[in-house]
Amino acid sequence: MPTLQFYVPDDVADALRARAEERGANLSNYLSEIVVRHLRRDWPEAWVDTAAAAWDDEWRPPEEPVAGGGDEG
């Protein structure tokens, strides 16, 4: 697993350490959780459109996969 390094002001580092401690996590795991959660919020637009359309009684799944709906990294 890669190691990432970045710099933040002292007060931000202190706040991050305190939040990690509140959650019973070490700082590395806490930061990793934040980053992963943030990236997963950005679902592909096609997925959101498809999920929203599912509420419509007339919606039918597409016959072909939706372009750009995958996780092309």
mmCIF file of the N, C-alpha and C atoms, coordinates in Angstrom:
data_MODEL
# 
_entry.id   MODEL 
# 
loop_
_atom_site.group_PDB 
_atom_site.id 
_atom_site.type_symbol 
_atom_site.label_atom_id 
_atom_site.label_alt_id 
_atom_site.label_comp_id 
_atom_site.label_asym_id 
_atom_site.label_entity_id 
_atom_site.label_seq_id 
_atom_site.pdbx_PDB_ins_code 
_atom_site.Cartn_x 
_atom_site.Cartn_y 
_atom_site.Cartn_z 
_atom_site.occupancy 
_atom_site.B_iso_or_equiv 
_atom_site.pdbx_formal_charge 
_atom_site.auth_seq_id 
_atom_site.auth_comp_id 
_atom_site.auth_asym_id 
_atom_site.auth_atom_id 
_atom_site.pdbx_PDB_model_num 
ATOM 1   N N  . MET A 1 1  ? 0.860   -1.169 0.000   1.00 0.00 ? 1  MET A N  1 
ATOM 2   C CA . MET A 1 1  ? 0.000   0.000  0.000   1.00 0.00 ? 1  MET A CA 1 
ATOM 3   C C  . MET A 1 1  ? 0.909   1.236  0.000   1.00 0.00 ? 1  MET A C  1 
ATOM 4   N N  . PRO A 1 2  ? 0.654   2.179  -0.895  1.00 0.00 ? 2  PRO A N  1 
ATOM 5   C CA . PRO A 1 2  ? 1.492   3.375  -0.967  1.00 0.00 ? 2  PRO A CA 1 
ATOM 6   C C  . PRO A 1 2  ? 1.374   4.244  0.288   1.00 0.00 ? 2  PRO A C  1 
ATOM 7   N N  . THR A 1 3  ? 2.429   4.966  0.537   1.00 0.00 ? 3  THR A N  1 
ATOM 8   C CA . THR A 1 3  ? 2.445   5.941  1.622   1.00 0.00 ? 3  THR A CA 1 
ATOM 9   C C  . THR A 1 3  ? 2.377   7.321  0.987   1.00 0.00 ? 3  THR A C  1 
ATOM 10  N N  . LEU A 1 4  ? 1.482   8.158  1.478   1.00 0.00 ? 4  LEU A N  1 
ATOM 11  C CA . LEU A 1 4  ? 1.363   9.527  0.990   1.00 0.00 ? 4  LEU A CA 1 
ATOM 12  C C  . LEU A 1 4  ? 1.808   10.473 2.102   1.00 0.00 ? 4  LEU A C  1 
ATOM 13  N N  . GLN A 1 5  ? 2.401   11.582 1.711   1.00 0.00 ? 5  GLN A N  1 
ATOM 14  C CA . GLN A 1 5  ? 2.836   12.565 2.694   1.00 0.00 ? 5  GLN A CA 1 
ATOM 15  C C  . GLN A 1 5  ? 2.373   13.932 2.233   1.00 0.00 ? 5  GLN A C  1 
ATOM 16  N N  . PHE A 1 6  ? 1.830   14.712 3.166   1.00 0.00 ? 6  PHE A N  1 
ATOM 17  C CA . PHE A 1 6  ? 1.448   16.082 2.844   1.00 0.00 ? 6  PHE A CA 1 
ATOM 18  C C  . PHE A 1 6  ? 1.591   16.926 4.096   1.00 0.00 ? 6  PHE A C  1 
ATOM 19  N N  . TYR A 1 7  ? 1.571   18.211 3.914   1.00 0.00 ? 7  TYR A N  1 
ATOM 20  C CA . TYR A 1 7  ? 1.819   19.143 5.012   1.00 0.00 ? 7  TYR A CA 1 
ATOM 21  C C  . TYR A 1 7  ? 0.569   19.950 5.322   1.00 0.00 ? 7  TYR A C  1 
ATOM 22  N N  . VAL A 1 8  ? 0.310   20.133 6.605   1.00 0.00 ? 8  VAL A N  1 
ATOM 23  C CA . VAL A 1 8  ? -0.798  20.960 7.066   1.00 0.00 ? 8  VAL A CA 1 
ATOM 24  C C  . VAL A 1 8  ? -0.282  21.834 8.209   1.00 0.00 ? 8  VAL A C  1 
ATOM 25  N N  . PRO A 1 9  ? -0.945  22.946 8.476   1.00 0.00 ? 9  PRO A N  1 
ATOM 26  C CA . PRO A 1 9  ? -0.548  23.789 9.606   1.00 0.00 ? 9  PRO A CA 1 
ATOM 27  C C  . PRO A 1 9  ? -0.675  23.017 10.929  1.00 0.00 ? 9  PRO A C  1 
ATOM 28  N N  . ASP A 1 10 ? 0.076   23.445 11.925  1.00 0.00 ? 10 ASP A N  1 
ATOM 29  C CA . ASP A 1 10 ? 0.088   22.769 13.227  1.00 0.00 ? 10 ASP A CA 1 
ATOM 30  C C  . ASP A 1 10 ? -1.304  22.640 13.835  1.00 0.00 ? 10 ASP A C  1 
ATOM 31  N N  . ASP A 1 11 ? -2.127  23.685 13.729  1.00 0.00 ? 11 ASP A N  1 
ATOM 32  C CA . ASP A 1 11 ? -3.456  23.618 14.347  1.00 0.00 ? 11 ASP A CA 1 
ATOM 33  C C  . ASP A 1 11 ? -4.350  22.586 13.654  1.00 0.00 ? 11 ASP A C  1 
ATOM 34  N N  . VAL A 1 12 ? -4.173  22.423 12.350  1.00 0.00 ? 12 VAL A N  1 
ATOM 35  C CA . VAL A 1 12 ? -4.940  21.416 11.614  1.00 0.00 ? 12 VAL A CA 1 
ATOM 36  C C  . VAL A 1 12 ? -4.480  20.018 12.024  1.00 0.00 ? 12 VAL A C  1 
ATOM 37  N N  . ALA A 1 13 ? -3.186  19.822 12.135  1.00 0.00 ? 13 ALA A N  1 
ATOM 38  C CA . ALA A 1 13 ? -2.647  18.528 12.568  1.00 0.00 ? 13 ALA A CA 1 
ATOM 39  C C  . ALA A 1 13 ? -3.152  18.176 13.963  1.00 0.00 ? 13 ALA A C  1 
ATOM 40  N N  . ASP A 1 14 ? -3.169  19.160 14.862  1.00 0.00 ? 14 ASP A N  1 
ATOM 41  C CA . ASP A 1 14 ? -3.667  18.924 16.225  1.00 0.00 ? 14 ASP A CA 1 
ATOM 42  C C  . ASP A 1 14 ? -5.143  18.521 16.200  1.00 0.00 ? 14 ASP A C  1 
ATOM 43  N N  . ALA A 1 15 ? -5.937  19.199 15.390  1.00 0.00 ? 15 ALA A N  1 
ATOM 44  C CA . ALA A 1 15 ? -7.365  18.887 15.298  1.00 0.00 ? 15 ALA A CA 1 
ATOM 45  C C  . ALA A 1 15 ? -7.584  17.488 14.713  1.00 0.00 ? 15 ALA A C  1 
ATOM 46  N N  . LEU A 1 16 ? -6.798  17.123 13.711  1.00 0.00 ? 16 LEU A N  1 
ATOM 47  C CA . LEU A 1 16 ? -6.914  15.794 13.115  1.00 0.00 ? 16 LEU A CA 1 
ATOM 48  C C  . LEU A 1 16 ? -6.549  14.706 14.117  1.00 0.00 ? 16 LEU A C  1 
ATOM 49  N N  . ARG A 1 17 ? -5.469  14.935 14.864  1.00 0.00 ? 17 ARG A N  1 
ATOM 50  C CA . ARG A 1 17 ? -5.073  13.952 15.882  1.00 0.00 ? 17 ARG A CA 1 
ATOM 51  C C  . ARG A 1 17 ? -6.162  13.797 16.931  1.00 0.00 ? 17 ARG A C  1 
ATOM 52  N N  . ALA A 1 18 ? -6.751  14.899 17.352  1.00 0.00 ? 18 ALA A N  1 
ATOM 53  C CA . ALA A 1 18 ? -7.810  14.856 18.367  1.00 0.00 ? 18 ALA A CA 1 
ATOM 54  C C  . ALA A 1 18 ? -9.030  14.091 17.841  1.00 0.00 ? 18 ALA A C  1 
ATOM 55  N N  . ARG A 1 19 ? -9.423  14.339 16.608  1.00 0.00 ? 19 ARG A N  1 
ATOM 56  C CA . ARG A 1 19 ? -10.580 13.633 16.035  1.00 0.00 ? 19 ARG A CA 1 
ATOM 57  C C  . ARG A 1 19 ? -10.303 12.146 15.887  1.00 0.00 ? 19 ARG A C  1 
ATOM 58  N N  . ALA A 1 20 ? -9.094  11.809 15.471  1.00 0.00 ? 20 ALA A N  1 
ATOM 59  C CA . ALA A 1 20 ? -8.735  10.394 15.351  1.00 0.00 ? 20 ALA A CA 1 
ATOM 60  C C  . ALA A 1 20 ? -8.815  9.724  16.723  1.00 0.00 ? 20 ALA A C  1 
ATOM 61  N N  . GLU A 1 21 ? -8.283  10.396 17.727  1.00 0.00 ? 21 GLU A N  1 
ATOM 62  C CA . GLU A 1 21 ? -8.306  9.844  19.086  1.00 0.00 ? 21 GLU A CA 1 
ATOM 63  C C  . GLU A 1 21 ? -9.734  9.666  19.583  1.00 0.00 ? 21 GLU A C  1 
ATOM 64  N N  . GLU A 1 22 ? -10.611 10.632 19.295  1.00 0.00 ? 22 GLU A N  1 
ATOM 65  C CA . GLU A 1 22 ? -12.017 10.534 19.692  1.00 0.00 ? 22 GLU A CA 1 
ATOM 66  C C  . GLU A 1 22 ? -12.668 9.280  19.105  1.00 0.00 ? 22 GLU A C  1 
ATOM 67  N N  . ARG A 1 23 ? -12.234 8.909  17.919  1.00 0.00 ? 23 ARG A N  1 
ATOM 68  C CA . ARG A 1 23 ? -12.820 7.751  17.234  1.00 0.00 ? 23 ARG A CA 1 
ATOM 69  C C  . ARG A 1 23 ? -12.071 6.453  17.535  1.00 0.00 ? 23 ARG A C  1 
ATOM 70  N N  . GLY A 1 24 ? -11.030 6.550  18.355  1.00 0.00 ? 24 GLY A N  1 
ATOM 71  C CA . GLY A 1 24 ? -10.258 5.362  18.702  1.00 0.00 ? 24 GLY A CA 1 
ATOM 72  C C  . GLY A 1 24 ? -9.405  4.838  17.565  1.00 0.00 ? 24 GLY A C  1 
ATOM 73  N N  . ALA A 1 25 ? -9.011  5.718  16.661  1.00 0.00 ? 25 ALA A N  1 
ATOM 74  C CA . ALA A 1 25 ? -8.209  5.324  15.503  1.00 0.00 ? 25 ALA A CA 1 
ATOM 75  C C  . ALA A 1 25 ? -6.858  6.028  15.553  1.00 0.00 ? 25 ALA A C  1 
ATOM 76  N N  . ASN A 1 26 ? -5.879  5.439  14.870  1.00 0.00 ? 26 ASN A N  1 
ATOM 77  C CA . ASN A 1 26 ? -4.628  6.183  14.743  1.00 0.00 ? 26 ASN A CA 1 
ATOM 78  C C  . ASN A 1 26 ? -4.795  7.205  13.611  1.00 0.00 ? 26 ASN A C  1 
ATOM 79  N N  . LEU A 1 27 ? -3.919  8.152  13.555  1.00 0.00 ? 27 LEU A N  1 
ATOM 80  C CA . LEU A 1 27 ? -4.054  9.252  12.602  1.00 0.00 ? 27 LEU A CA 1 
ATOM 81  C C  . LEU A 1 27 ? -4.052  8.754  11.154  1.00 0.00 ? 27 LEU A C  1 
ATOM 82  N N  . SER A 1 28 ? -3.179  7.818  10.837  1.00 0.00 ? 28 SER A N  1 
ATOM 83  C CA . SER A 1 28 ? -3.107  7.301  9.468   1.00 0.00 ? 28 SER A CA 1 
ATOM 84  C C  . SER A 1 28 ? -4.432  6.669  9.038   1.00 0.00 ? 28 SER A C  1 
ATOM 85  N N  . ASN A 1 29 ? -4.997  5.817  9.894   1.00 0.00 ? 29 ASN A N  1 
ATOM 86  C CA . ASN A 1 29 ? -6.268  5.178  9.551   1.00 0.00 ? 29 ASN A CA 1 
ATOM 87  C C  . ASN A 1 29 ? -7.395  6.190  9.441   1.00 0.00 ? 29 ASN A C  1 
ATOM 88  N N  . TYR A 1 30 ? -7.402  7.163  10.318  1.00 0.00 ? 30 TYR A N  1 
ATOM 89  C CA . TYR A 1 30 ? -8.443  8.197  10.285  1.00 0.00 ? 30 TYR A CA 1 
ATOM 90  C C  . TYR A 1 30 ? -8.365  8.988  8.976   1.00 0.00 ? 30 TYR A C  1 
ATOM 91  N N  . LEU A 1 31 ? -7.169  9.409  8.589   1.00 0.00 ? 31 LEU A N  1 
ATOM 92  C CA . LEU A 1 31 ? -7.014  10.166 7.340   1.00 0.00 ? 31 LEU A CA 1 
ATOM 93  C C  . LEU A 1 31 ? -7.379  9.313  6.131   1.00 0.00 ? 31 LEU A C  1 
ATOM 94  N N  . SER A 1 32 ? -6.992  8.055  6.148   1.00 0.00 ? 32 SER A N  1 
ATOM 95  C CA . SER A 1 32 ? -7.348  7.157  5.048   1.00 0.00 ? 32 SER A CA 1 
ATOM 96  C C  . SER A 1 32 ? -8.858  7.037  4.916   1.00 0.00 ? 32 SER A C  1 
ATOM 97  N N  . GLU A 1 33 ? -9.537  6.899  6.040   1.00 0.00 ? 33 GLU A N  1 
ATOM 98  C CA . GLU A 1 33 ? -11.003 6.796  6.024   1.00 0.00 ? 33 GLU A CA 1 
ATOM 99  C C  . GLU A 1 33 ? -11.638 8.045  5.428   1.00 0.00 ? 33 GLU A C  1 
ATOM 100 N N  . ILE A 1 34 ? -11.130 9.213  5.793   1.00 0.00 ? 34 ILE A N  1 
ATOM 101 C CA . ILE A 1 34 ? -11.659 10.477 5.265   1.00 0.00 ? 34 ILE A CA 1 
ATOM 102 C C  . ILE A 1 34 ? -11.491 10.529 3.745   1.00 0.00 ? 34 ILE A C  1 
ATOM 103 N N  . VAL A 1 35 ? -10.308 10.193 3.267   1.00 0.00 ? 35 VAL A N  1 
ATOM 104 C CA . VAL A 1 35 ? -10.026 10.266 1.830   1.00 0.00 ? 35 VAL A CA 1 
ATOM 105 C C  . VAL A 1 35 ? -10.900 9.280  1.056   1.00 0.00 ? 35 VAL A C  1 
ATOM 106 N N  . VAL A 1 36 ? -10.975 8.047  1.524   1.00 0.00 ? 36 VAL A N  1 
ATOM 107 C CA . VAL A 1 36 ? -11.783 7.029  0.837   1.00 0.00 ? 36 VAL A CA 1 
ATOM 108 C C  . VAL A 1 36 ? -13.246 7.442  0.813   1.00 0.00 ? 36 VAL A C  1 
ATOM 109 N N  . ARG A 1 37 ? -13.754 7.912  1.942   1.00 0.00 ? 37 ARG A N  1 
ATOM 110 C CA . ARG A 1 37 ? -15.165 8.336  2.001   1.00 0.00 ? 37 ARG A CA 1 
ATOM 111 C C  . ARG A 1 37 ? -15.415 9.475  1.029   1.00 0.00 ? 37 ARG A C  1 
ATOM 112 N N  . HIS A 1 38 ? -14.494 10.425 0.948   1.00 0.00 ? 38 HIS A N  1 
ATOM 113 C CA . HIS A 1 38 ? -14.653 11.556 0.027   1.00 0.00 ? 38 HIS A CA 1 
ATOM 114 C C  . HIS A 1 38 ? -14.674 11.078 -1.426  1.00 0.00 ? 38 HIS A C  1 
ATOM 115 N N  . LEU A 1 39 ? -13.777 10.180 -1.774  1.00 0.00 ? 39 LEU A N  1 
ATOM 116 C CA . LEU A 1 39 ? -13.726 9.700  -3.155  1.00 0.00 ? 39 LEU A CA 1 
ATOM 117 C C  . LEU A 1 39 ? -14.958 8.890  -3.517  1.00 0.00 ? 39 LEU A C  1 
ATOM 118 N N  . ARG A 1 40 ? -15.493 8.150  -2.593  1.00 0.00 ? 40 ARG A N  1 
ATOM 119 C CA . ARG A 1 40 ? -16.677 7.333  -2.882  1.00 0.00 ? 40 ARG A CA 1 
ATOM 120 C C  . ARG A 1 40 ? -17.933 8.165  -2.991  1.00 0.00 ? 40 ARG A C  1 
ATOM 121 N N  . ARG A 1 41 ? -17.916 9.384  -2.520  1.00 0.00 ? 41 ARG A N  1 
ATOM 122 C CA . ARG A 1 41 ? -19.088 10.254 -2.677  1.00 0.00 ? 41 ARG A CA 1 
ATOM 123 C C  . ARG A 1 41 ? -19.309 10.630 -4.122  1.00 0.00 ? 41 ARG A C  1 
ATOM 124 N N  . ASP A 1 42 ? -18.257 10.633 -4.899  1.00 0.00 ? 42 ASP A N  1 
ATOM 125 C CA . ASP A 1 42 ? -18.327 11.071 -6.285  1.00 0.00 ? 42 ASP A CA 1 
ATOM 126 C C  . ASP A 1 42 ? -18.696 9.901  -7.195  1.00 0.00 ? 42 ASP A C  1 
ATOM 127 N N  . TRP A 1 43 ? -19.925 9.420  -7.060  1.00 0.00 ? 43 TRP A N  1 
ATOM 128 C CA . TRP A 1 43 ? -20.411 8.317  -7.884  1.00 0.00 ? 43 TRP A CA 1 
ATOM 129 C C  . TRP A 1 43 ? -20.538 8.783  -9.326  1.00 0.00 ? 43 TRP A C  1 
ATOM 130 N N  . PRO A 1 44 ? -20.348 7.866  -10.276 1.00 0.00 ? 44 PRO A N  1 
ATOM 131 C CA . PRO A 1 44 ? -20.491 8.241  -11.687 1.00 0.00 ? 44 PRO A CA 1 
ATOM 132 C C  . PRO A 1 44 ? -21.887 8.802  -11.956 1.00 0.00 ? 44 PRO A C  1 
ATOM 133 N N  . GLU A 1 45 ? -21.945 9.848  -12.740 1.00 0.00 ? 45 GLU A N  1 
ATOM 134 C CA . GLU A 1 45 ? -23.215 10.501 -13.043 1.00 0.00 ? 45 GLU A CA 1 
ATOM 135 C C  . GLU A 1 45 ? -24.219 9.520  -13.638 1.00 0.00 ? 45 GLU A C  1 
ATOM 136 N N  . ALA A 1 46 ? -23.752 8.616  -14.487 1.00 0.00 ? 46 ALA A N  1 
ATOM 137 C CA . ALA A 1 46 ? -24.655 7.642  -15.110 1.00 0.00 ? 46 ALA A CA 1 
ATOM 138 C C  . ALA A 1 46 ? -25.300 6.762  -14.045 1.00 0.00 ? 46 ALA A C  1 
ATOM 139 N N  . TRP A 1 47 ? -24.553 6.410  -12.996 1.00 0.00 ? 47 TRP A N  1 
ATOM 140 C CA . TRP A 1 47 ? -25.127 5.579  -11.932 1.00 0.00 ? 47 TRP A CA 1 
ATOM 141 C C  . TRP A 1 47 ? -26.217 6.347  -11.204 1.00 0.00 ? 47 TRP A C  1 
ATOM 142 N N  . VAL A 1 48 ? -25.960 7.597  -10.903 1.00 0.00 ? 48 VAL A N  1 
ATOM 143 C CA . VAL A 1 48 ? -26.944 8.420  -10.203 1.00 0.00 ? 48 VAL A CA 1 
ATOM 144 C C  . VAL A 1 48 ? -28.204 8.555  -11.051 1.00 0.00 ? 48 VAL A C  1 
ATOM 145 N N  . ASP A 1 49 ? -28.041 8.809  -12.352 1.00 0.00 ? 49 ASP A N  1 
ATOM 146 C CA . ASP A 1 49 ? -29.196 8.925  -13.248 1.00 0.00 ? 49 ASP A CA 1 
ATOM 147 C C  . ASP A 1 49 ? -29.995 7.630  -13.280 1.00 0.00 ? 49 ASP A C  1 
ATOM 148 N N  . THR A 1 50 ? -29.299 6.504  -13.347 1.00 0.00 ? 50 THR A N  1 
ATOM 149 C CA . THR A 1 50 ? -29.975 5.205  -13.393 1.00 0.00 ? 50 THR A CA 1 
ATOM 150 C C  . THR A 1 50 ? -30.713 4.935  -12.092 1.00 0.00 ? 50 THR A C  1 
ATOM 151 N N  . ALA A 1 51 ? -30.071 5.224  -10.967 1.00 0.00 ? 51 ALA A N  1 
ATOM 152 C CA . ALA A 1 51 ? -30.713 4.997  -9.665  1.00 0.00 ? 51 ALA A CA 1 
ATOM 153 C C  . ALA A 1 51 ? -31.941 5.886  -9.511  1.00 0.00 ? 51 ALA A C  1 
ATOM 154 N N  . ALA A 1 52 ? -31.838 7.130  -9.934  1.00 0.00 ? 52 ALA A N  1 
ATOM 155 C CA . ALA A 1 52 ? -32.976 8.043  -9.831  1.00 0.00 ? 52 ALA A CA 1 
ATOM 156 C C  . ALA A 1 52 ? -34.113 7.580  -10.732 1.00 0.00 ? 52 ALA A C  1 
ATOM 157 N N  . ALA A 1 53 ? -33.779 7.075  -11.909 1.00 0.00 ? 53 ALA A N  1 
ATOM 158 C CA . ALA A 1 53 ? -34.805 6.607  -12.843 1.00 0.00 ? 53 ALA A CA 1 
ATOM 159 C C  . ALA A 1 53 ? -35.524 5.368  -12.308 1.00 0.00 ? 53 ALA A C  1 
ATOM 160 N N  . ALA A 1 54 ? -34.883 4.637  -11.423 1.00 0.00 ? 54 ALA A N  1 
ATOM 161 C CA . ALA A 1 54 ? -35.493 3.415  -10.885 1.00 0.00 ? 54 ALA A CA 1 
ATOM 162 C C  . ALA A 1 54 ? -36.755 3.719  -10.102 1.00 0.00 ? 54 ALA A C  1 
ATOM 163 N N  . TRP A 1 55 ? -36.927 4.939  -9.649  1.00 0.00 ? 55 TRP A N  1 
ATOM 164 C CA . TRP A 1 55 ? -38.138 5.307  -8.916  1.00 0.00 ? 55 TRP A CA 1 
ATOM 165 C C  . TRP A 1 55 ? -39.336 5.464  -9.850  1.00 0.00 ? 55 TRP A C  1 
ATOM 166 N N  . ASP A 1 56 ? -39.057 5.562  -11.144 1.00 0.00 ? 56 ASP A N  1 
ATOM 167 C CA . ASP A 1 56 ? -40.116 5.717  -12.146 1.00 0.00 ? 56 ASP A CA 1 
ATOM 168 C C  . ASP A 1 56 ? -40.617 4.329  -12.550 1.00 0.00 ? 56 ASP A C  1 
ATOM 169 N N  . ASP A 1 57 ? -41.928 4.088  -12.475 1.00 0.00 ? 57 ASP A N  1 
ATOM 170 C CA . ASP A 1 57 ? -42.502 2.785  -12.804 1.00 0.00 ? 57 ASP A CA 1 
ATOM 171 C C  . ASP A 1 57 ? -42.226 2.367  -14.244 1.00 0.00 ? 57 ASP A C  1 
ATOM 172 N N  . GLU A 1 58 ? -41.968 3.319  -15.113 1.00 0.00 ? 58 GLU A N  1 
ATOM 173 C CA . GLU A 1 58 ? -41.751 3.002  -16.518 1.00 0.00 ? 58 GLU A CA 1 
ATOM 174 C C  . GLU A 1 58 ? -40.274 2.776  -16.855 1.00 0.00 ? 58 GLU A C  1 
ATOM 175 N N  . TRP A 1 59 ? -39.400 2.949  -15.880 1.00 0.00 ? 59 TRP A N  1 
ATOM 176 C CA . TRP A 1 59 ? -37.966 2.799  -16.125 1.00 0.00 ? 59 TRP A CA 1 
ATOM 177 C C  . TRP A 1 59 ? -37.613 1.362  -16.439 1.00 0.00 ? 59 TRP A C  1 
ATOM 178 N N  . ARG A 1 60 ? -36.742 1.169  -17.431 1.00 0.00 ? 60 ARG A N  1 
ATOM 179 C CA . ARG A 1 60 ? -36.222 -0.152 -17.772 1.00 0.00 ? 60 ARG A CA 1 
ATOM 180 C C  . ARG A 1 60 ? -34.699 -0.042 -17.857 1.00 0.00 ? 60 ARG A C  1 
ATOM 181 N N  . PRO A 1 61 ? -33.975 -1.081 -17.454 1.00 0.00 ? 61 PRO A N  1 
ATOM 182 C CA . PRO A 1 61 ? -32.502 -1.007 -17.529 1.00 0.00 ? 61 PRO A CA 1 
ATOM 183 C C  . PRO A 1 61 ? -32.040 -0.873 -18.972 1.00 0.00 ? 61 PRO A C  1 
ATOM 184 N N  . PRO A 1 62 ? -30.916 -0.197 -19.192 1.00 0.00 ? 62 PRO A N  1 
ATOM 185 C CA . PRO A 1 62 ? -30.400 -0.054 -20.558 1.00 0.00 ? 62 PRO A CA 1 
ATOM 186 C C  . PRO A 1 62 ? -29.989 -1.415 -21.109 1.00 0.00 ? 62 PRO A C  1 
ATOM 187 N N  . GLU A 1 63 ? -30.100 -1.565 -22.426 1.00 0.00 ? 63 GLU A N  1 
ATOM 188 C CA . GLU A 1 63 ? -29.723 -2.829 -23.064 1.00 0.00 ? 63 GLU A CA 1 
ATOM 189 C C  . GLU A 1 63 ? -28.217 -2.975 -23.131 1.00 0.00 ? 63 GLU A C  1 
ATOM 190 N N  . GLU A 1 64 ? -27.512 -1.877 -23.244 1.00 0.00 ? 64 GLU A N  1 
ATOM 191 C CA . GLU A 1 64 ? -26.047 -1.877 -23.302 1.00 0.00 ? 64 GLU A CA 1 
ATOM 192 C C  . GLU A 1 64 ? -25.514 -1.166 -22.066 1.00 0.00 ? 64 GLU A C  1 
ATOM 193 N N  . PRO A 1 65 ? -24.296 -1.535 -21.630 1.00 0.00 ? 65 PRO A N  1 
ATOM 194 C CA . PRO A 1 65 ? -23.686 -0.813 -20.495 1.00 0.00 ? 65 PRO A CA 1 
ATOM 195 C C  . PRO A 1 65 ? -23.570 0.681  -20.814 1.00 0.00 ? 65 PRO A C  1 
ATOM 196 N N  . VAL A 1 66 ? -23.741 1.495  -19.801 1.00 0.00 ? 66 VAL A N  1 
ATOM 197 C CA . VAL A 1 66 ? -23.652 2.938  -19.954 1.00 0.00 ? 66 VAL A CA 1 
ATOM 198 C C  . VAL A 1 66 ? -22.188 3.341  -20.011 1.00 0.00 ? 66 VAL A C  1 
ATOM 199 N N  . ALA A 1 67 ? -21.792 4.086  -21.046 1.00 0.00 ? 67 ALA A N  1 
ATOM 200 C CA . ALA A 1 67 ? -20.412 4.537  -21.182 1.00 0.00 ? 67 ALA A CA 1 
ATOM 201 C C  . ALA A 1 67 ? -20.043 5.430  -20.009 1.00 0.00 ? 67 ALA A C  1 
ATOM 202 N N  . GLY A 1 68 ? -18.844 5.238  -19.478 1.00 0.00 ? 68 GLY A N  1 
ATOM 203 C CA . GLY A 1 68 ? -18.366 6.072  -18.368 1.00 0.00 ? 68 GLY A CA 1 
ATOM 204 C C  . GLY A 1 68 ? -18.920 5.671  -17.032 1.00 0.00 ? 68 GLY A C  1 
ATOM 205 N N  . GLY A 1 69 ? -19.643 4.561  -16.951 1.00 0.00 ? 69 GLY A N  1 
ATOM 206 C CA . GLY A 1 69 ? -20.230 4.140  -15.696 1.00 0.00 ? 69 GLY A CA 1 
ATOM 207 C C  . GLY A 1 69 ? -19.315 3.274  -14.860 1.00 0.00 ? 69 GLY A C  1 
ATOM 208 N N  . GLY A 1 70 ? -18.154 2.901  -15.399 1.00 0.00 ? 70 GLY A N  1 
ATOM 209 C CA . GLY A 1 70 ? -17.230 2.033  -14.677 1.00 0.00 ? 70 GLY A CA 1 
ATOM 210 C C  . GLY A 1 70 ? -16.278 2.821  -13.814 1.00 0.00 ? 70 GLY A C  1 
ATOM 211 N N  . ASP A 1 71 ? -15.306 2.141  -13.255 1.00 0.00 ? 71 ASP A N  1 
ATOM 212 C CA . ASP A 1 71 ? -14.324 2.774  -12.382 1.00 0.00 ? 71 ASP A CA 1 
ATOM 213 C C  . ASP A 1 71 ? -12.985 2.765  -13.092 1.00 0.00 ? 71 ASP A C  1 
ATOM 214 N N  . GLU A 1 72 ? -12.866 3.614  -14.143 1.00 0.00 ? 72 GLU A N  1 
ATOM 215 C CA . GLU A 1 72 ? -11.662 3.625  -14.962 1.00 0.00 ? 72 GLU A CA 1 
ATOM 216 C C  . GLU A 1 72 ? -10.551 4.453  -14.348 1.00 0.00 ? 72 GLU A C  1 
ATOM 217 N N  . GLY A 1 73 ? -10.349 4.419  -13.144 1.00 0.00 ? 73 GLY A N  1 
ATOM 218 C CA . GLY A 1 73 ? -9.340  4.958  -12.434 1.00 0.00 ? 73 GLY A CA 1 
ATOM 219 C C  . GLY A 1 73 ? -8.546  6.067  -12.496 1.00 0.00 ? 73 GLY A C  1 
# 
